[in-house]
Amino acid sequence: MSIYKFRVSFEEDENIFRDIEIQPSQTMGDFNDVITGAFALPEKSVRRMFRSNDNWNKQDEMDLNPKPVKKGKANMMAMIIHFVDDPHQRFLYEFETAKQSFSLLVELISINTIAKAGETYPKILKSVGPSPVRKEDLMEHLSRKVVEEDDVVYGVDKEEDDMDGMGEEGEAVEAVEEELADDMADDLGGDFNFEESAEDFKE
């Protein structure tokens, strides 16, 4: 059976993310549970997931507490595969409490053709950055990011700048010498060379 790999990232900083693998036959309820655990979201909160377009504009809402649907004699659950129409399918996950709200960007980033033997799905494959619900950890993370960006120094290396200046000055001197040589050659009725003239003076 194939496996979906989703990246669930914090809307305000995509360097905070969780990579999650889940089977196409599992439900949005299973997906909601693993996202809740991955970001340590409190149970007493409002959580919604919407199908999204390429610009992260929400469309139809997903049922995060799906009920079995009776088909014939069997009860069937709505599987995630029913909501994936694109190889880079996107969902928008909204979290809200009385004191806090934010969104998570959910994107399908790969489809593996074979599930690993003995693995239990859904599973958190990779976790980077703090949970947005932990405000102190989040502020520390964002502050550290700002400091790192401020540490980048923009400018031209002094030695390189000096070499560039010397090159320009040398070119200017050569141009003046060529112009003087042409003028003197016209006056003397022949070619004139600064280096040869210097040798004559030495003699």
C-alpha positions, 0 to 999 in steps of 0.5 A, spaced: 500 500 500 502 507 498 504 512 503 502 519 503 507 524 506 505 531 508 509 537 510 505 541 516 508 548 517 506 554 521 503 559 516 508 565 519 514 561 519 515 555 514 521 553 518 517 550 523 514 544 520 512 537 521 513 531 516 507 526 517 506 519 513 499 517 513 496 511 509 491 513 503 486 509 507 486 512 513 481 518 515 481 525 516 480 524 523 486 520 524 490 526 520 487 530 525 489 526 531 497 526 529 497 533 527 494 535 534 500 530 537 505 533 533 504 540 535 502 539 542 495 542 540 490 542 546 484 538 546 480 544 548 480 548 542 477 549 535 480 545 529 478 546 522 481 543 516 479 546 509 481 543 502 486 549 499 488 552 492 495 553 490 494 560 493 492 557 500 485 560 499 481 555 503 475 552 499 470 546 502 471 544 509 473 537 511 470 533 517 475 532 522 470 527 526 467 523 520 462 518 521 461 511 518 457 511 511 453 505 510 454 502 503 450 495 502 452 491 508 458 494 510 460 501 514 465 505 510 469 511 513 471 517 508 478 515 506 484 521 505 484 518 498 477 521 497 480 528 498 486 528 494 485 530 487 492 533 486 500 530 487 501 536 491 494 537 494 494 542 499 489 543 506 489 549 510 488 547 518 486 552 522 487 552 530 483 557 535 482 558 542 479 564 546 487 566 547 490 564 541 489 562 533 493 561 527 494 556 521 498 551 519 499 549 511 498 542 509 501 540 503 502 533 500 510 532 498 511 525 496 507 519 495 511 512 496 509 506 493 510 501 498 509 502 506 515 500 510 514 493 514 512 493 521 511 501 521 504 504 524 501 509 521 500 515 521 507 517 524 511 523 525 517 523 520 520 529 522 519 535 527 523 542 526 522 548 531 517 549 537 510 548 537 506 555 536 502 554 542 508 555 546 509 562 546 515 563 550 519 557 545 516 561 539 518 568 541 525 565 542 525 561 536 523 568 532 528 572 536 534 567 534 532 567 527 532 575 527 539 575 530 541 570 525 539 575 519 542 581 522 548 578 523 549 577 515 554 583 513 553 586 506 559 590 503 565 589 498 572 586 501 577 592 502 582 588 498 578 587 492 576 594 492 583 596 492 585 592 487 579 594 482 581 601 484 588 600 481 585 596 475 581 602 473 587 607 475 592 603 471 587 603 465 587 611 465 594 611 465 595 607 459 590 611 456 593 617 457 600 615 455 597 612 448 594 619 447 601 623 448 605 618 444 600 619 438 601 626 439 608 626 439 609 621 434 605 626 429 610 632 431 616 628 430 613 624 424 613 617 426 612 612 431 613 614 439 614 609 444 615 611 452 619 605 454 624 606 448 624 613 449 626 611 457 631 607 454 634 612 450 635 617 456 639 611 460 644 611 454 
